[in-house]
């Protein structure tokens, strides 16, 4: 790729892992996606997943066929328990639909006069209205005027802002919900899958950005571990905050890949097969893939940020997943030790919820 050809103005320190340990684990081929017939082999007669670890490994290496995602994604997101039966899932669907409609009714019942005196609701509703009409409109599922799916996207986000009023709505959440609604094609089921995802990614949207800072700090420690010369380069050029990776982490590379590839990446990340923080190793993999260009052209922060943003649509997903897997294996326990406990997307404990979702009266 042209983007990988460095216009070297001076010697670039070699990649410490380029010809070392990583070659031992590179080259594991991607498999075909999990289809409906194979999916059925993971279930017993009552619908329980018999070997969740084997299922996660299978999805990690191959992803899921689109027609099967509607059944599989709720398990990966934690909405369905792996040991739940068909009957239990049907009951859950019915009860959760009633619960969703109750929460939705809360904001739908707000009158015009009441809204005039409800600043927080007006602000959030205005932000959601503005964002949903800009979310994935090039996709046929969301294109056109008065598209019903855009209205459902809006209704789910407004309902979530009442379900989790402390966190509310922040820009970027519509990007995370869009593929879920596209896959589930059901308003209530999409809402609860989104709720499950936000249990992990909610800290990304904290007003004080503590969730994002903790992940970028962990990323800096991983780069220091896996490519010290590149880390030192960032340090010398005032790039040590790793803010150029902010968008990658915030919405899980949603704008870096085309829609189909984003869904494939997400289901790989959701398996937590090698690490619940594989998204950070994906960041390291991308940076290492372009390290010669970054260092050879002596990019400062502004140039680097522009370069990173322009990579959108030009990253080889399969190669990056292979590299991220290799990096994760190479880092091993050292890598895990460099990621502070509680770093998203780990699930918060009950006692942490109040802290994780603390937010002042402003919306992002």
C-alpha positions as CSV (number, residue, x, y, z in Angstrom):
1,X,0.0,0.0,0.0
2,X,1.2,3.5,-0.9
3,X,0.4,4.7,2.6
4,X,3.0,2.3,4.0
5,X,5.9,3.7,1.9
6,X,7.8,6.0,4.1
7,X,9.5,9.1,2.7
8,X,12.4,8.6,5.0
9,X,14.3,11.7,5.9
10,X,16.5,9.8,8.3
11,X,17.0,6.4,9.8
12,X,13.9,4.9,11.5
13,X,14.6,2.6,14.4
14,X,13.6,-1.0,13.5
15,X,10.5,-2.6,14.8
16,X,11.5,-4.6,17.8
17,X,8.9,-7.3,17.0
18,X,8.9,-7.2,13.3
19,X,11.1,-10.3,12.7
20,X,11.0,-11.7,16.3
21,X,8.3,-13.3,18.2
22,X,5.4,-12.1,16.1
23,X,6.4,-14.2,13.1
24,X,5.8,-17.3,15.2
25,X,2.1,-16.5,15.5
26,X,1.4,-14.6,12.3
27,X,-0.4,-16.2,9.4
28,X,-3.3,-17.8,11.1
29,X,-5.9,-17.8,8.4
30,X,-9.3,-16.2,8.8
31,X,-12.1,-18.7,8.6
32,X,-15.5,-18.5,6.8
33,X,-18.2,-16.8,9.0
34,X,-20.4,-18.9,11.3
35,X,-23.6,-19.8,9.5
36,X,-27.0,-20.9,10.7
37,X,-26.4,-24.7,10.3
38,X,-23.1,-24.6,12.2
39,X,-24.6,-22.3,14.8
40,X,-27.3,-25.0,15.5
41,X,-24.5,-27.5,16.3
42,X,-23.5,-25.3,19.3
43,X,-27.0,-25.6,20.8
44,X,-28.5,-28.5,22.8
45,X,-32.1,-29.6,22.3
46,X,-33.5,-26.8,24.5
47,X,-31.4,-24.1,23.0
48,X,-28.5,-23.8,25.5
49,X,-25.0,-23.1,24.2
50,X,-23.0,-26.2,25.1
51,X,-19.5,-24.8,24.8
52,X,-19.4,-21.0,24.9
53,X,-15.6,-20.9,24.8
54,X,-15.5,-22.9,21.6
55,X,-18.2,-20.7,20.1
56,X,-16.2,-17.5,21.0
57,X,-13.1,-19.0,19.4
58,X,-15.0,-19.8,16.3
59,X,-16.4,-16.3,16.0
60,X,-13.0,-14.8,16.8
61,X,-11.5,-16.4,13.8
62,X,-14.4,-16.1,11.4
63,X,-17.1,-13.8,12.5
64,X,-20.8,-14.5,11.9
65,X,-22.9,-14.6,8.7
66,X,-25.2,-11.7,8.6
67,X,-28.4,-13.8,8.6
68,X,-27.2,-15.5,11.8
69,X,-26.1,-12.3,13.7
70,X,-29.7,-11.6,14.9
71,X,-29.5,-14.9,17.0
72,X,-25.8,-14.7,18.0
73,X,-25.2,-11.0,18.8
74,X,-27.4,-11.0,21.9
75,X,-25.2,-13.7,23.4
76,X,-22.0,-11.9,22.6
77,X,-23.3,-8.7,24.1
78,X,-24.4,-10.4,27.3
79,X,-28.2,-9.8,26.8
80,X,-28.8,-13.5,26.6
81,X,-27.1,-16.0,28.9
82,X,-25.2,-18.8,27.2
83,X,-27.1,-21.3,29.3
84,X,-30.5,-19.9,28.6
85,X,-33.1,-22.0,26.8
86,X,-35.3,-21.2,23.8
87,X,-38.3,-20.8,26.2
88,X,-36.4,-18.6,28.6
89,X,-35.3,-16.3,25.8
90,X,-38.9,-16.0,24.5
91,X,-40.1,-15.1,27.9
92,X,-37.3,-12.5,28.3
93,X,-38.2,-11.0,25.0
94,X,-41.8,-10.6,26.0
95,X,-41.1,-9.1,29.4
96,X,-38.3,-6.8,28.2
97,X,-40.6,-5.5,25.4
98,X,-43.1,-4.4,28.1
99,X,-40.4,-2.8,30.1
100,X,-39.1,-1.0,27.1
101,X,-42.5,0.4,26.2
102,X,-42.9,1.6,29.8
103,X,-39.7,3.6,29.6
104,X,-40.5,4.9,26.1
105,X,-43.8,6.2,27.3
106,X,-42.1,8.4,29.9
107,X,-40.7,10.7,27.3
108,X,-43.5,10.3,24.8
109,X,-46.0,11.6,27.4
110,X,-44.1,14.9,27.9
111,X,-46.3,17.7,26.7
112,X,-45.1,20.8,24.8
113,X,-45.7,22.9,27.9
114,X,-43.8,20.5,30.1
115,X,-40.9,20.4,27.6
116,X,-40.6,24.2,27.8
117,X,-39.7,23.7,31.5
118,X,-37.5,20.6,31.0
119,X,-34.2,22.0,29.7
120,X,-32.3,18.7,30.0
121,X,-34.9,16.9,27.9
122,X,-34.9,19.5,25.2
123,X,-31.2,19.5,24.9
124,X,-30.9,15.8,24.6
125,X,-33.8,15.5,22.2
126,X,-32.3,18.2,20.1
127,X,-28.9,16.5,20.0
128,X,-30.4,13.2,19.2
129,X,-32.6,14.6,16.4
130,X,-29.5,16.3,14.9
131,X,-27.3,13.1,15.1
132,X,-29.7,10.5,13.8
133,X,-30.3,12.2,10.5
134,X,-26.5,12.1,9.9
135,X,-26.0,8.5,10.9
136,X,-25.2,6.0,8.2
137,X,-27.7,7.6,5.7
138,X,-25.7,6.2,2.8
139,X,-26.9,2.8,3.8
140,X,-30.2,1.7,2.2
141,X,-31.5,0.7,5.6
142,X,-31.4,4.4,6.7
143,X,-31.6,6.4,3.5
144,X,-34.4,8.5,2.1
145,X,-36.8,11.0,3.7
146,X,-39.1,10.0,6.5
147,X,-37.2,6.7,6.9
148,X,-38.9,4.6,9.6
149,X,-35.6,3.1,10.7
150,X,-34.2,6.6,11.4
151,X,-37.3,7.3,13.6
152,X,-36.7,4.0,15.5
153,X,-33.1,4.9,16.0
154,X,-34.2,8.2,17.5
155,X,-36.8,6.6,19.7
156,X,-34.3,4.1,21.1
157,X,-31.8,6.8,21.9
158,X,-34.4,9.0,23.6
159,X,-35.6,6.0,25.6
160,X,-32.1,5.1,26.6
161,X,-31.6,8.7,27.8
162,X,-34.5,8.1,30.2
163,X,-33.4,4.5,31.1
164,X,-29.9,5.7,32.0
165,X,-30.6,9.3,32.9
166,X,-27.3,9.9,34.6
167,X,-25.4,9.1,31.3
168,X,-28.1,10.3,29.0
169,X,-27.1,10.8,25.4
170,X,-23.7,11.8,24.0
171,X,-22.5,12.2,20.4
172,X,-21.2,8.9,19.1
173,X,-23.9,6.7,20.7
174,X,-25.9,6.7,17.5
175,X,-22.9,5.2,15.7
176,X,-22.9,2.4,18.2
177,X,-26.6,1.7,18.0
178,X,-26.9,1.9,14.2
179,X,-25.4,-1.6,13.4
180,X,-27.4,-3.2,16.3
181,X,-30.7,-2.0,14.9
182,X,-29.6,-3.0,11.4
183,X,-28.9,-6.5,12.6
184,X,-31.8,-7.0,15.1
185,X,-34.5,-5.2,13.1
186,X,-36.6,-5.0,16.2
187,X,-37.0,-1.9,18.4
188,X,-37.1,-3.5,21.8
189,X,-34.5,-6.1,21.2
190,X,-32.2,-3.5,19.7
191,X,-32.7,-1.3,22.8
192,X,-31.7,-4.1,25.2
193,X,-28.7,-5.1,23.1
194,X,-27.6,-1.5,23.1
195,X,-28.1,-1.3,26.9
196,X,-25.8,-4.4,27.2
197,X,-23.2,-2.8,25.0
198,X,-23.3,0.5,27.0
199,X,-22.7,-1.4,30.2
200,X,-19.2,-1.9,28.7
201,X,-18.7,1.3,26.7
202,X,-20.7,3.7,28.8
203,X,-17.6,5.0,30.5
204,X,-16.4,6.2,27.0
205,X,-19.0,8.9,27.2
206,X,-18.4,10.2,30.8
207,X,-18.3,14.0,31.0
208,X,-14.9,13.9,32.7
209,X,-13.6,11.5,30.0
210,X,-12.2,9.2,32.7
211,X,-13.1,6.1,30.7
212,X,-11.3,7.4,27.6
213,X,-8.3,8.6,29.5
214,X,-7.9,5.2,31.2
215,X,-7.9,3.4,27.8
216,X,-5.5,5.8,26.1
217,X,-3.2,5.5,29.1
218,X,-3.3,1.7,28.8
219,X,-2.7,2.1,25.0
220,X,0.4,4.1,25.7
221,X,1.7,1.5,28.1
222,X,1.1,-1.3,25.5
223,X,2.9,0.7,22.7
224,X,5.8,1.2,25.2
225,X,5.9,-2.5,25.8
226,X,5.5,-3.7,22.2
227,X,7.3,-0.9,20.3
228,X,9.4,1.2,22.6
229,X,11.1,3.2,19.8
230,X,7.7,4.3,18.5
231,X,6.5,5.2,22.0
232,X,9.7,7.3,22.5
233,X,9.0,9.0,19.1
234,X,5.5,10.0,20.3
235,X,7.1,11.2,23.6
236,X,9.6,13.4,21.8
237,X,6.9,14.9,19.6
238,X,4.4,15.7,22.4
239,X,2.0,12.9,21.2
240,X,2.1,10.9,24.4
241,X,-1.5,11.5,25.2
242,X,-2.5,9.3,22.2
243,X,-5.4,11.6,21.5
244,X,-5.0,10.8,17.8
245,X,-6.5,7.4,18.7
246,X,-9.5,9.0,20.4
247,X,-12.1,8.3,17.7
248,X,-10.9,4.7,17.3
249,X,-11.5,3.9,20.9
250,X,-14.6,6.1,21.5
251,X,-16.8,4.4,18.9
252,X,-14.8,1.2,18.3
253,X,-13.4,2.0,14.9
254,X,-16.9,2.6,13.5
255,X,-15.7,5.2,11.1
256,X,-12.5,3.5,10.1
257,X,-14.1,0.6,8.2
258,X,-17.0,0.1,5.8
259,X,-20.2,-1.0,7.5
260,X,-19.9,-4.8,6.9
261,X,-16.3,-4.9,8.1
262,X,-17.2,-2.9,11.2
263,X,-19.8,-5.5,12.2
264,X,-17.2,-8.2,11.7
265,X,-14.7,-6.4,13.8
266,X,-17.2,-5.8,16.6
267,X,-18.3,-9.4,16.9
268,X,-14.6,-10.4,17.1
269,X,-14.0,-7.8,19.9
270,X,-17.2,-8.9,21.7
271,X,-15.9,-12.5,22.0
272,X,-13.3,-11.4,24.5
273,X,-11.6,-14.6,23.3
274,X,-8.0,-13.5,23.9
275,X,-8.6,-10.3,25.8
276,X,-11.5,-8.0,26.7
277,X,-9.1,-5.2,25.6
278,X,-8.4,-6.5,22.1
279,X,-9.5,-3.1,20.7
280,X,-6.3,-1.6,22.3
281,X,-4.2,-4.2,20.5
282,X,-6.0,-3.3,17.3
283,X,-4.8,0.3,17.9
284,X,-1.2,-0.8,18.4
285,X,-1.4,-3.0,15.3
286,X,-2.5,-0.1,13.1
287,X,0.2,2.2,14.5
288,X,2.9,-0.4,14.0
289,X,1.7,-1.0,10.4
290,X,2.3,2.7,9.6
291,X,5.2,3.3,12.0
292,X,7.8,3.8,9.2
293,X,5.7,6.5,7.5
294,X,4.9,8.2,10.9
295,X,8.5,8.3,12.0
296,X,10.1,8.7,8.6
297,X,8.1,11.8,7.9
298,X,8.7,13.2,11.4
299,X,5.0,13.8,11.9
300,X,4.0,16.2,14.7
301,X,0.7,15.9,16.5
302,X,-1.4,17.8,14.1
303,X,0.1,16.0,11.1
304,X,-0.3,12.7,12.8
305,X,-3.9,13.4,13.7
306,X,-4.7,14.3,10.1
307,X,-2.9,11.2,8.8
308,X,-4.8,8.9,11.2
309,X,-8.1,10.4,10.3
310,X,-7.4,9.9,6.6
311,X,-6.7,6.2,7.1
312,X,-10.4,5.7,7.3
313,X,-11.5,3.2,4.6
314,X,-7.9,2.2,3.8
315,X,-7.1,-0.2,6.6
316,X,-6.9,-4.0,5.8
317,X,-9.1,-5.5,8.5
318,X,-7.9,-9.1,8.2
319,X,-4.3,-8.1,8.4
320,X,-4.9,-5.9,11.4
321,X,-6.8,-8.6,13.2
322,X,-4.0,-11.0,12.5
323,X,-1.4,-8.5,13.8
324,X,-3.6,-7.6,16.9
325,X,-3.8,-11.3,17.8
326,X,-0.1,-11.7,17.4
327,X,0.6,-8.6,19.6
328,X,-1.8,-9.9,22.2
329,X,-0.1,-13.3,22.4
330,X,3.4,-11.7,22.4
331,X,2.4,-9.3,25.2
332,X,0.9,-12.1,27.3
333,X,0.7,-11.5,31.0
334,X,2.9,-8.4,30.7
335,X,0.3,-6.8,28.4
336,X,-2.6,-7.6,30.8
337,X,-0.5,-6.1,33.7
338,X,-0.2,-2.8,31.8
339,X,-3.9,-2.4,31.6
340,X,-5.3,-1.1,34.9
341,X,-8.2,-3.0,36.4
342,X,-11.6,-1.6,35.5
343,X,-10.4,-0.2,32.1
344,X,-13.4,-0.3,29.7
345,X,-14.8,-2.4,28.2
346,X,-14.7,-4.4,31.4
347,X,-18.1,-4.5,33.1
348,X,-18.5,-2.1,36.0
349,X,-19.3,-3.5,39.4
350,X,-22.5,-2.3,41.2
351,X,-20.5,0.0,43.5
352,X,-18.7,1.6,40.5
353,X,-21.8,2.5,38.6
354,X,-22.3,5.8,40.4
355,X,-18.7,6.9,39.7
356,X,-18.5,5.6,36.1
357,X,-21.7,7.4,35.0
358,X,-21.1,10.7,37.0
359,X,-21.8,13.6,34.7
360,X,-22.6,17.2,35.1
361,X,-25.6,19.0,33.5
362,X,-24.0,19.6,30.1
363,X,-24.2,17.0,27.3
364,X,-21.3,16.1,25.1
